[in-house]
Amino acid sequence: MMSLKMRFRFSPTQDGLVKVLGPLETEIMELLWKENQGTVKQIHRSLQHRRDIAYTTVMTTMSRLAEKGILHRTRDGLAYVYSPELSQDEFVQMVVQQVLDGLLDDYPDMTLSYVVDYLARNDPTQLKQLSRDAQNRYARV
């Protein structure tokens, strides 16, 4: 599991990655996950096809994503080339881990109780699998 700690906020009422990234940050990351890397100019050009957006807004947002540790940047001549620090799946895994670690550290009983109740209501098959996995792990300890 990822041990890397990245800074992000968590907004549970939003959908998808917008829960942890802003809407523009999410759009930028989706483009970079698809392309593997890009400059501000390239990302701005792609975003302009979808919306009216200033170059400086894209530049500032990509800079902030790099400061948060979500993007890596290297200088290439006068421009920076940005690339994701993690794949999209690795990023999601890291977010889930950090959110659950935080909840389990502060509220272990309520968190586990809620997860069990949630699975019982929404996915009883997954709850049974979780129970089997827990029993198998416990048997090895």
C-alpha positions as CSV (number, residue, x, y, z in Angstrom):
1,M,0.0,0.0,0.0
2,M,1.2,3.6,-0.6
3,S,3.1,5.2,2.2
4,L,3.3,8.5,0.3
5,K,1.5,11.4,2.0
6,M,-0.1,14.0,-0.3
7,R,-2.0,17.0,0.7
8,F,-5.6,17.2,-0.3
9,R,-9.0,18.2,1.0
10,F,-12.0,15.8,1.3
11,S,-15.5,17.0,0.2
12,P,-17.8,14.0,0.6
13,T,-20.7,15.6,-1.2
14,Q,-18.9,15.9,-4.5
15,D,-18.7,13.2,-7.1
16,G,-15.6,11.1,-8.1
17,L,-12.2,12.7,-7.8
18,V,-13.7,16.1,-7.2
19,K,-14.1,14.8,-3.6
20,V,-10.4,15.4,-3.1
21,L,-9.4,17.6,-6.0
22,G,-11.2,20.7,-7.3
23,P,-13.1,20.5,-10.6
24,L,-10.2,22.1,-12.6
25,E,-7.6,20.0,-10.8
26,T,-9.6,16.9,-11.7
27,E,-9.8,17.9,-15.3
28,I,-6.1,18.6,-15.5
29,M,-5.2,15.3,-13.7
30,E,-7.5,13.3,-16.0
31,L,-5.7,14.8,-19.1
32,L,-2.3,14.1,-17.6
33,W,-3.2,10.5,-16.6
34,K,-4.3,10.0,-20.2
35,E,-1.3,11.7,-21.8
36,N,1.3,10.7,-19.1
37,Q,2.8,14.2,-19.3
38,G,2.3,17.7,-20.6
39,T,3.2,21.4,-20.5
40,V,0.8,24.1,-19.3
41,K,0.5,25.2,-22.9
42,Q,-0.7,21.7,-24.0
43,I,-3.1,21.3,-21.1
44,H,-4.5,24.8,-21.6
45,R,-5.1,24.1,-25.3
46,S,-7.0,20.9,-24.4
47,L,-9.1,22.6,-21.8
48,Q,-9.9,25.6,-24.1
49,H,-11.8,23.2,-26.3
50,R,-14.2,22.5,-23.4
51,R,-14.4,26.0,-21.7
52,D,-13.1,29.5,-21.6
53,I,-10.1,29.4,-19.3
54,A,-7.1,31.7,-18.8
55,Y,-3.6,30.3,-19.4
56,T,-2.5,31.7,-16.0
57,T,-5.3,29.8,-14.3
58,V,-4.0,26.5,-15.7
59,M,-0.4,27.4,-14.9
60,T,-1.3,28.3,-11.2
61,T,-3.4,25.1,-10.8
62,M,-0.7,22.9,-12.2
63,S,1.9,24.6,-10.0
64,R,-0.3,24.0,-7.0
65,L,-0.7,20.3,-7.9
66,A,3.1,20.0,-8.0
67,E,3.4,21.7,-4.6
68,K,0.8,19.3,-3.2
69,G,3.0,16.4,-4.5
70,I,0.4,15.2,-7.0
71,L,2.4,16.3,-10.1
72,H,6.1,16.1,-10.8
73,R,7.6,18.8,-12.9
74,T,10.9,19.1,-14.8
75,R,12.2,22.0,-16.7
76,D,12.5,21.6,-20.5
77,G,14.0,24.7,-21.9
78,L,11.7,27.6,-20.9
79,A,8.7,25.4,-20.0
80,Y,8.0,22.8,-17.3
81,V,6.8,19.4,-18.2
82,Y,4.4,18.0,-15.7
83,S,3.7,14.3,-15.1
84,P,1.6,12.5,-12.5
85,E,3.5,11.3,-9.4
86,L,1.1,8.3,-9.3
87,S,-1.2,6.5,-11.7
88,Q,-4.9,7.2,-11.3
89,D,-5.5,3.9,-9.6
90,E,-2.5,4.5,-7.2
91,F,-3.8,8.0,-6.4
92,V,-7.3,6.7,-5.6
93,Q,-5.7,3.9,-3.5
94,M,-3.6,6.5,-1.6
95,V,-6.7,8.7,-1.0
96,V,-8.8,5.9,0.3
97,Q,-5.9,4.7,2.6
98,Q,-5.4,8.2,4.0
99,V,-9.1,8.9,4.6
100,L,-9.6,5.5,6.3
101,D,-6.4,5.8,8.3
102,G,-7.6,9.2,9.6
103,L,-11.0,7.9,10.5
104,L,-9.7,4.6,12.0
105,D,-7.1,6.5,14.0
106,D,-9.7,8.9,15.5
107,Y,-12.9,6.8,15.5
108,P,-12.1,3.1,15.0
109,D,-15.3,1.6,16.4
110,M,-17.7,4.0,14.6
111,T,-15.8,3.6,11.3
112,L,-15.7,-0.2,11.4
113,S,-19.4,-0.4,12.5
114,Y,-20.4,1.9,9.6
115,V,-18.4,-0.1,7.0
116,V,-20.1,-3.3,8.2
117,D,-23.6,-1.7,8.2
118,Y,-22.9,-0.1,4.8
119,L,-21.9,-3.4,3.3
120,A,-24.8,-5.3,4.9
121,R,-27.3,-2.8,3.3
122,N,-25.6,-2.3,-0.1
123,D,-23.5,-5.4,-0.8
124,P,-24.0,-8.4,1.4
125,T,-21.8,-10.5,-0.8
126,Q,-18.9,-8.2,-0.3
127,L,-19.5,-8.3,3.5
128,K,-19.3,-12.1,3.4
129,Q,-16.0,-11.8,1.4
130,L,-14.7,-9.3,4.0
131,S,-15.6,-11.7,6.8
132,R,-13.8,-14.6,5.0
133,D,-10.7,-12.4,4.4
134,A,-10.7,-11.3,8.0
135,Q,-10.9,-14.9,9.2
136,N,-8.1,-16.1,6.9
137,R,-5.9,-13.3,8.1
138,Y,-6.7,-13.9,11.7
139,A,-5.9,-17.6,11.3
140,R,-2.4,-16.7,10.1
141,V,-1.6,-14.5,13.1
